[in-house]
Amino acid sequence: MTRFLILSVLALTACTEIKMAVDNTAREGTKGVVAETLAIHFPQVPKQLITPFTDCVIDNASAVELRDLARSALSGVDDMTVMTVRNTLARPETQSCLRSKTLA
């Protein structure tokens, strides 16, 4: 029984590490498409703030949204990409992130 418990903990740890690696890869893969979307479709965002805005959008996007943004990185920016970025920007958590990054 103890061996089973130890193996279960090790398996869960490995799964968590794999999930984190996949999540980090998705986040890195979406940076370009989010920055492009902000630059083209959100002209009110100053050029020097594109990177902080990109980081806040990615940090506050759900797993499904990250998947959709990663898909857009392959297929190109479309209306769904713009809507995802717009919806994420509207969240209170994203607004808080933007305030903290732009005031720093």
Secondary structure by P-SEA (a helix, b strand, c coil): caaaaaaaaaaaaaaaaaaaaaaaaaaaaaaaaaaaaaacccccccccaaaaaaaaaaaaccaaaaaaaaaaaaacccaaaaaaaaaaaacaaaaaaaaaaaac
